[in-house]
Amino acid sequence: MRVLLYNWVDDRDPERRGGGVRLYQANLRDALARQAGVEVVSLSSGLAHSVRRGAPRWRRVRGARAEARFEIVDSALLAPAHAHFASPAQIDDASTLAAFADFVAQHGPFDVIHFNGLEGIPATALAAAAASGARVIVSLHNYYPFCAQVNLWAEEAQSCTDFDGGKRCLSCLPVRASPRTVRLAYAVEAAFHRVGLGPGTMAFDRAFRPLMALGWRMVKRAAALRRRGAVPPVASGRSAALPAAHPSPQSSPQSSPPRAPETARWHAARRARFVALLNAHADAVLCVSDRVRQIAVAHGVDAARARTSLIGTPEAAHWTRTRPRTALLDGDGVLTLAYLGYMRRDKGYYFLLDALETLPRDLAARVRLKVAACPRESGDLARLRALQGRLAGVVHHNGYRHAELDALLEDVTLGVIPALWEDNLPQVAIEMHARHVPLMTSDRGGARELGNCPELVFAAGDAAAFHGVIAAVLAGRVHAGAYWRNAIAPVDMPAHLAELDRIYRGAT
């Protein structure tokens, strides 16, 4: 069996972009490659660009001599989606589609083409993949087919439950990055790599990377000011014509779709076209949690082809070597909370700080907090330090590596996943759950499905509800046994591969 895996970022990206999805595909690639009779190839698009921009084309990833890892260079569509919000190339671009089709023709035939996302490549690649004769599998790790912003996260501030026929999309990103500037930055980055000045070198780590980080911080800061009304809204009228399902025979390989003002109707049509392409060409749409499947079907994905498929992870090995926490409180009656991942609004980090800052003092005195995340804003650490005067203790780790998790979580009695968006199934939730750390979660996303414990679920963004769960735990009204009673085991890679094999072969 020959399998092509697609994601916008390369599996072995030296800058570790792409978060948990990149990690999942890297693990999947390794596991598939060990299977007898399976040949695996990977393709990425949207990050590789040249200073002198040419027609989209494919090439082997630099340094990937031992593995079949390829990338499309100069895609008309930048990745991730935030870098090219509402681009018409999200649906179709003749030149990028031609590069994708040529790659499939040159390196195929493939029995399966598995998309772990569609950022960086036109959605019409689904049609091209199906036309090649391959089974087409799409895993939903986010909501990109229904949302140009990706996460159904409106104006970088709140969960989007109704896009109002596309009207809300027009102001969804308060400040947008310039695609031209991002493309140039990617091209300069590639030039650094080409002359041996990639990550780990002084020039890259002390010059290029801080400059890129500064640029993104400026964009984020402008967005925060926009939310507070300090800068004018982004003007509409960007070019975003909705192209046809397939490039016209008259269009040249280098042509782009016709341009027209961005409108609410365009965003509504974008969503409809994505769903139509999925229903027409995807043999299976894999949803990484039941909540993701509910959202996908609600947005029009054919229920017959949408199925819940929990990702496989090496983290599952910790499930068999650890034992469930038997108490949610320490011997001294203190609750030790752990927050892992990113200091981001959508992940609920700032809500968590807000909730702990307003937690009644008698409760706060019995709560310790452990945070393993890198600060993003200048005041992040200051707010953590200020909590030391209210809580029983505060510990901060500047991020973490998987090898450090056992020690980091050793004294933790409850993990917290306070997501404000419908977070599909956070890797950090799996990492803690697999080590038998119970989870307190918001009611958004798939994390709550791991424990299936309503007593440890609170309404997203509701500080009073959060306080209520903390109070119940501290009063002994919620026990660890309630969490483990209906908890599900994480899926290991062998079980996941067995399921994928059936899906790949069309057996289920």
N, C-alpha and C positions, 0 to 999 in steps of 0.2 A: 504494500500500500504506500502511495506517495502522497504526502500531506504538505500543503502550503499554509503556513501561519502568517497572518497579517496583523500588524499593530503599527501605530504611527511612530513609535520609537523602537529602535533596535533592541533586541533581547539583552545584549551585553553593553548597553550604552554606558560609556565611561563616566558620564555625569549623573547616572542613576535617575534620569528623568522618567516620568511615566508611572511612578508610584507602585501600588500593589498590582496593577494590571501587567506592567512590564515584568515584575517579579514572577507573577503567575505564568506568563508565557515562557519565560526562561526556564521555569521548573517543568512546564509541559514539554518544551522542546527536548530537554535533557531526558525526561522519562520516555517520550516517544522514540528518541534515538536509541534507547536501550532495548526497545522491543524488536524481536526478530521479525524480519520481513517488512519493516517500516522505514521509509526514507523521509526525512523532514527537511523542509526548506523554509526560510523565513524572509519576509519582505516588509520594509517600512517606508514611509513617505511623509513629507511635510517638514522635515528638519534639515535635510541636505540641500544646500543651495550654493551656487557659485557666484563670485563677484561679478563676472560677466555672464549674466543670465542667458541661458540658451533654452532650447526646446526640452521639455521633460524627457528623461532617459533613465535607464536603470544601470546600476553597476554593483559590483561586489563591495560589501562594506570593507573599508580599509582595515587591514590587519586580520581579516577573517579568512585565512587560507585553509584552515582545518575544518571550517563549518560553512555550509551553504547559506550565508546570510547576505541579503542584498538590500538595496535601497533605491528609491526613485529620487533622482536629483532634479531640482528646479520644478517640482510640482507646482501647478498653478495655485494650489491650496496649501497654506501654511498650517502647521500643527504646533501646539494643540489648538483647539477651536477658538479659544479666547484671542489668539493672535490674528485671527482672520474671521471675526464675527460676521455672520450673515453674508459671507461670500457666495455668489452664485455657483462657484466651483464646488461647493459642498454637495450640490446635486449632480452637476455635470460639467465636464471640461473636456473637449475633444482631444487636446494634446496630451493631457495627463492620462486619460483613458486609453489612448493609443500606446503610451509607454507601458501601462499595466498589461494590456492585451498582448503586447509584444513580449513582455517578460514571461507571461503564462505560456505563450506559444513556444518560446525558446527553451524554457526549462520544464515544461510539462511533457506529456499530460499528467495532471494531478487527479488522484481519485477524490480528494477532499480539499477544498479551500475554506479555511476556518478563519473568520474575521473576529479578532478580539477588539473590535471597535472599527469605526469607519472614518475617524478624523484623519486628515492628511491626504485623502483620496476621494474622488467623486463617488456618490452613492450608486451611480450607474455602473460602477465596478461590479456590483452584485449581478447585473445582467450579463456583463462580460464573463464573469466567473461561471455562471450557469451555462452560458453558450459554449464554454470550453468542454462541457461534459462532466465537470466535477460536481460532487455534492457540495452544496453551499451551506455552511454553518455560521451563524452569527451569535456571538456571546454578548449579552447586554451587561457590561460592567458600569455603564452610566446611561443617561437618557438622551444622548446625542441625536438619535433619529427623530425625537419629538421636540428637541430644544436646542436652538443654536448656541445657547450658553452652556449646554451639556448637562447641567445638574438640576434643572428645574428650580433654579435659585435666583429669584428676581432681584435685580438692582443690587446684587451683592449683599442682600440684607434679609430676605425672607423666602420661605418656601413658596413656589408658584403652583397654585392649584387650579388656576383659570387664566389662560393667556389672552382672554377677551378677544377671540378671533384674530390674534396676532398683534393687537394694539399695545399690549404690555411689552412685547418684544422690542418695540422701537426705543424704549427707554431702559431696557433691561441692563445694559452695561453702561453705568454712568459716565465712565471715561473709557474710550477704546484705544488700544495700542495702534500705532501706525503700521499697517502691513509692510510698507516699503522699508521702514526702519528695522522692523523685526527681520525681514528677509536679508537686509544688509548685515545685521548682527550675526545671523546664522552663517552667512557667507564668510565673514571675518573669522568666526569660530572655526569653520572648516579649514581656513587658511592656516590658523594656529596649529591645528591637528596635522596638517600636511607637512609642516616643517618640524614636527616633533615637539611642539609646545602645547600639548594637551593637558588635561587634568593631572595634577601632581607636579607640574613644573612651576617654577617661580613666576614666570611671565603670565601663565594662565591663571594661577590661583591668586596672585597678588595684583594683577592688572585687569585682565579681561573679565574674570568672574565677578569681582567687586563692581566693575562698571555695569555689567548686565544686571546685577542685583539692585544697583542704585536705580537703573532705569525702571525696573518693575516696581520698586518701592515708590518711585515718583508717581507711577500710574495708579498704584493702590491708594496713595495719599490723596491724589486728586479725586479718586472715587469716594473716599471718606468725606472730603470737603463737599463733594457734590451731594452726598446723602444729607449733609447738614445745610444744604442750600447756599454754600459759599461760592460755588462756581455755576455758570449757566449750564443748562442741559445740553447734551450732545444734539446737534442739529440733525434732523432726518434728511433724507434725500441722497443717501449713499447708493452707489450703483449695486443693484442686486436683482437683476432680471432672472426670472425662473426659466431655466432652459428646458428643452424638450427631453423626453426620456432617453433618446439616443442622439449622438451627434448627427447633424444633417449630412447627406452625401456631399453637399457643396462645400462644407467647412474644411479648412486646411488643418493639418495636424497641429499647427501652432496657434490656431484660432482660439478665442475665448468666447463665452456666451455673450449675447447682446446685453448692453447695460441699460438699466432703468432705475428710477428712484426706489429706494427701499420703502415698502409700505406694509401695513398690517396684512393686507391680502397676500403679499409675497410670503410672509411668515406662515400664514395659514396654509398656503399652497405648498411651502417647503415641507411642513409636517405631513401633509396628505401624500406628497410624492414619496417621501421616505417610507412611510407605512405601506404604500402601494408597491414599492420596489421590494420591500421585505416580504410581503405576502406573495408576490409574483415569483421571486427567485430564491428565497432562502428555504432550504429543505427543513431546517430546524432553527428556532430562535431560542437560545439557551439563556434562561434567567437565573441569576446567581442567588436569588432568594424568592420566596413566595410573594413577598411584597413587590419585587420587581416584576414578576409575572402579572400581578394584579394591575400594576400601572401600565404595562405594555398592552395588555388586552383592553384596558379602558381607553387607550389611545388608538385602538383599531387593529392591533396585530392579531392575526388569525389565532384563535385559542387552540386550534388543532396543531399548530406548529410551534406554539410557545410552551415551553416546559421548564420547570424548575430543575436546575442542575447545579448543586453546590460545587464550588471549585475544589479541586484536590490540592493539598498542600503538605509539604514535608513536616509542617508544624503539628500535624495530626499524630506524629510519633510520640509526642509528649503526653498524649491522652492516656496511653497504656502504661507509661512509666511514672505517672503522678497519681495522687489520690485526691478526691474531692475535698475542698475546704469544709470542715465540719461546723465551723462557726463564722458568723459575719463580724464578730467583735473579738478583739484581743482579750487576754486574760484580765486586763485592767479596765475592760468595758469600753475601749476606744475602737472606733471604726477607722480603718486605714484604706483610703480611696486611692486608686491609681488612674491617671489619665496619660495615655500614650498617643504619639502621632504628631499632629500638626497644631500649631497655635493659629487656628483659623476660625473665622466667624461661622462658616457653614458647618464646621465640625463640632461647633458648640463650645469651643474653648472659652470665649469671652462670656458666653452665657454662664458657664460653670463658675467663672470668677464672680460674676454678678450675684449668682445664687449663693455662693459661699460668703460673700461680703455682707449679705442680708440675712444669712442664717441666724436664728436667735442665738444669743451668746451661750446659753446653757447647753445647746446642742453643739455649737461650734467648738466648744471646749473639749468635746469628746470625738472630734474628727481630725485625723491626720491626712495630709494630702501629699502624694508623690506624683510629680509631673516629669515625664521624659519626652521633651519636645524642644526644638530650637526656637528661640525668640525671633519674631518677625518685625515687631514694632518696638520703638524705643522705650515705651512704658511697660512692656510685658513683664519683665523681671521685677520692676518696681511694684507692680500690683501683687505679684507673688510674695515678695518680701513683706508687704503690708499685711498679708494674711497671717503671717507668723504671730502677730499679736492677738489674733482672734481664734486660730485653730490650735489644736494640741501639738501640731508640728507641720512643717512644710519642707519638702526635699525636692530639689530640682536637678535633673540630669539633662545635659545639653544633647538631647537625642539619645539613641541607643543602637546597638547592634544585636542581632538575634542571639549571638553567643552570650550576651549579657543579660538576657531576659530572666533566666532562672534566678539569678542573684537579685535582680532588680525587683522581682515580684515575690520574693521569698516571704516578706512580712505583710504583703497586701492581702486584705480580706475581701475587698470588693473593687472590681474594675468599673469605670464609668464611661459610657458612650453617650454623650449628650447631644447627638447630631440634631441640627436644625433642618437639614435637607433630608431627602429620602435616600440616605446613604445606602447603596445597594447591598453590600455586606463588607464592612470595613475589615481590612487585614488585622488591625490591632485587636478587634473583637475576637477573631479566631485565635490569635496568638495568646490572649489571656485565657479564653475559654478552654483551649487545648491543654493548658497547664492547670486546669481545674480551679481557676479563679472565677467566681460568680460575677455576673455582669448586671449592673444597674443601667438601664438604657432609656432613651426617649422613645416615643411611640412612632418615630419616623425611621424608615429604612429597615434593613433585614437583620440587624444585630439582635433584636429582641427574640428572634426565632431560634436562636441557639439555646437559650434557657427555657423559653416558653413559660416564663414566670411573671404573671401580671402584677404581682405584689412589688416587683422591682422595676416596673415600667412607669414613667411619668410623662405627662403631656409636654411635647417639645416646646421649649421656650417659656415654660410656666414655672417661675421660681417657687411659687407656693406649692405646686405639685411636687417639685423636687424636694422641698423642705419636708413635705408629708412623708415621702419615702424614707428620707434620712431619719425622721422622728420615729417611724415605725420600726426601722432596723434597730435604732438605739434603745427603743423600749422593749425589744425582744418579741415584737409581734410578727416579725418576718424571720424565718430561720433558713439556714443554708440548705436544709433538706428540701424546702419548697422549690428551690432553684434546680437541684439535681433530679427531682422527681420526674420531670418531663424534658430534661435536657437531652439534646441530640449529640452524638459523637461527631467530631469533625471528620471530613472525608480525606482519607489518605490518597496518595497518587495511584497506587495499584487499583483501588476501587474506582477512582475517577477515570483511569484509563480504560477499565473494563466497560464502564458506562459509555465513554466516548467511542470505543470500538463498535459498540452496538449502534450508536447514533451514526457514526461514519459509514457503517455498512448498510444503514437503513433498516436495521432489524427492529428498532423500536421507534 
